[in-house]
Amino acid sequence: MSAAARRSVTVLTHQRIAEVTPTLQRLIACARANGVTLRFDDAETEKHGLRPDTDGVIVAGAPRIGEVELCVVLGGDGTILRGLRCYAGTRVPVFAVNFGEVGFLATIEPEELDEFGFERAIGGEFEVLPLPAIVFRSASGREHKAINDISFHRKIGGRVAQLSYGVQGEEVGSVRCDGLVVCTPAGSTGYNLANGGPVLAWGVEGFGVSFISPHSLTARALVVAPGDILTVTNRGREPVDVNVDGQPVCEVAPGEDIHAAFQPRCASLAQLPGSSFYKRLRAKFGRLSS
């Protein structure tokens, strides 16, 4: 983007409109004062009752990747993940203000905006953390990228699942269970943590595998090397559902499998200067020991 070009920012928000509206109005005022265009897709435009203005600050319609240099998210981890997936494979960083319950991926808390305002965010006064993804193709051939995790679940009201996983063609385990989670380091503090799986510090190369409610005394979590291909096979008699970052995407039929690979530096997360994974871990979940 040339120096003379008007700078452009995408905005994504979560569904609790009343909570984010004052902050959104603050962002719009900042954009107007700094000659920045804010781009909202059709869903965001309708959600907030926005109308394109005459001075080019508010633009409705789905933004094209090449038109924006920053994505601002007002929401929780689900909305942040949506932004990260949207701009995966680009250099567009996601700057997130936490309006969720945990907000582990958030750049900043709402009360910190008085000290670190949108002016500094628009000015690029932040560090960028590259995040990896887990990539797989469904039976339809569609590619999916998970910034947090891929989770496999037995059908509601159905039989217990029988899932196996293998690495580089070698089966490691096959367990009757409610499901299985494959997580990135960023996602290791989510569903994987609830399963008792390992917490992976940001920057670790590799991904974790943990079972959901395994019917076994020996089922163990595993950390897979970044260059290895993970295969998850449905060995049960009923299909299992597959979610990407908590959103349903497909199912795996009996006897079918999914091959997942680690993809480094897939998305870009904005962080305040001096932030660290360990500070964030302690702030969101408490100390690891009493």
N, C-alpha and C positions, 0 to 999 in steps of 0.2 A: 504494500500500500504506500503510495507516494506521500511526501510530507504535506502536500496540498490537499490530499483527499480527506473527506470527512470521516472520522473514526466511527466504527460501528460495533455495537455490543448486543448480543442476544440475551434475553431475559426469560427465565423459567421460574415458576412459583408452584407451591403445593396448593391443596384444595381449601385450606382454611383461609379464605379470602380476607376476613376481617382482621386476622392477625398480621398479615403481610402488607395490607394496603398502606398504612403510614410509612413503612420503609420503602415501598414501591414509589410513593409520591416523592420521598426524599431522593431516590435514585433518579427519577424523572427531572427533578429540579437541578440536580447535579449535572445531568446530561445537558440540559438546556444552558446552564452556565458555562459549560466547557465545550460546547459545539460538538456533542457526541450524538449519534443516532442510536436509538434503542429499537431493536427489532423483536416483535412478538409474533409467534405463529398464530394460526386461526383460533386454536383452543384458548390460548392466553388472552387474545384480543376479546373473545366473547366472555371469558371468565371475569375479566375486570371492566367490561363495558368500555373499552378503549376505542378512540377514533383517531385516525391519522391527523396530525396537525400540520399547519401551513409552513412551519419552519424546519420540518424534517427531523424533529426529535423522535416522534413516535411513528413507526412504520409497521403496518400490519402485513400478515402473510408470511409463509415459511421462509426463513432466511437461508440464503445459499452459503455453503461453507466458506467460499472465498471472500465473502462480503464482511465477515466479522473477525475481530481479533481477540475477543474475550466473551465468555459466557458467564453471566451473573445468575446465581441461583438463590432464591429466597425459599428455603424449605428444609426438609430433613434428608436423611441418607437416601431414601427412595428417589426423591427429586434430583438429588446430587448425582446419583448413579445414572439417572436418565440423561442428564447433561453430559456426563463422562462418556456414556455409550454413543450419544449423538455426535460428539466430536472426537471419538476414537479414531486414531490414524491421522489426525491433523495436529497442528501445533497450537490449537486454540485452548488456552487454559480455562479451567472452571473455577471461579471465585464464588464461594458459597457462604451465605449468612444462615446460621442455624435457626430454623423454626421447627425442628423436630424434637423427638423425645431424647435421643442420644446425640445424634449429629457427629458421629465419630469422624466423618469425612469433611466436616465443615471447616472452612478457613477461619471463620470468626463468629463470635456470638453477637447478637443484636446490640447488647449494651457496650460492646467494644467499638461500635461505629463512631461514637463521639471522639475517640482517640485516633482510630484508623478509619477514616471516612471513605466514601465512594470516590472522592477526588484522587486519593492515593491508589485505589484499586484501578481506576481508569488510567491512571498514570503509570501503571505497571510496577508499583513499588511493592512487589512481593516476590517470593521465591517460587520456582516451579518444580514440583515433584513428579517425575514420570512414574506412571503406574502400569503394571503389566495386566494382561487379560488371559483368560482361558478361552480357547477357540475350538468350536466343534461344528460339524454339519449334521443336521437332522436327516431323517430318511428321505425327506423331500428334496434334499440337496441345498437347503438354505443354510448359510453360515450364521452362527450366533457367537457373540463376544460377551463374556461375563467379566465385569470389573471386580465384582465381589465373589460370586460363587455360582456354581451349577448344582442344583439339588434334585434328587430323584425321590419320588414319593409313591407309596402304594396308593391305589385308588381308595377314596373315602368309602368305607363300608365294605371294602374288598378284602381279599386274602392278604396275609402277611407276604411281603415281597421276598424273593430270593435273588439277591444281587451279588455279582462277583466283579472284581476288578483285577486287571492285569497290567503289567508294565513291560513295554518292549516285547510283547507276545508271551510273557510268562505270567500265569495266574498267581496272584498273591493271596487272595482270600475270597471265599464265597460264604455268605451269611444270610440267614433268615432275619429280616429286619423291617422296620417301617420305611427306611430309605437310606440315602447316602448323599454326602455333601463333598463336592470338590471345590476348594477355595483358593483364591489368590492370597498373598500376604495381607493386602488391604481388607479382604473379606474374612480373614482368619479370626477376627474379633466379633463376627456375627454368628450365624447359624453354627459354624464349626466350633466356636467357643462354647455354645450351649450344649454341644455334643461331648464336651470334654476333650476336643481336639487341641493340637498345639497352636499357640499364638506365634505367628511369624512376624518378625519386625519388618517394617517397610524397608525395602532395599534387598531383602533376601531373594535370591533367585530360586524359584521352585514353587510348588503348590501342595496343599494338604488334602488328604482324603480321610473322612471320618464317617462312621455309620450312625444312623438315627435309630435309637432304641434297638440295638442288636439283640437277638435272641441267642446269645453266646457269652461265655465267660472269657473267651480268648480273642474276641475281635479287638483289634488295635488300630489306632490312627497311623497314618503313614505320610511322610513328606517325600514328594517325588522330585527328582532332579529336573531342571528346566529343559533339558534336551530330550527327555524321555516322553514317549507317547503313552497316555493312559487309556485303557479300554475298559468301559463299564458295560457289563452284559446282563440282560434280564433273563435269568434262568427260571423264573416262575411261570405260572400258567395264566397270568393276567397282565395286561399292559401296566406300565408305571408312568406317572406324569413326570415331566421335566420342566423345571423352572430356571430361568436365568435372572439373577439378581432379584429373586422373589416374584418374577412375573412368569406365568405359564407360557410355554412356547411350543411344546410338542409332547408326544409320548413315545415310549419305547415298547414295541410289541414283544411278546414272548420269543426268546431266541435271538432277538436283535441286539446289537450293541452300538455304542457311541465311542468315537475316538476323540480324545481331547488333548490339546497341545498348549504349551505355555508360550505366550507371545509377549516379549519384553517391550517396555516403553510404548504402550498402546495409547494411553490417555495422559492428560496433563492436569494436575491438581495444584491450584494456587495455595500457598502457605504464607503466613506472616513470617518475616525475617526472624530467625532464631528459634522457630518451632522445631519440635522433634517428636518422633513417634512415642518415645518413652514419657514425655510430659503429657502428651495427649492420652496415652493409656492410663496414666495415673489419674488425670483429671476426669476421665469419663467412667472409669471402672474402679477407682480406688487403688491403694497399694496392693502389691501382690502378696504381702505378708502382713500379719497383724502386729 
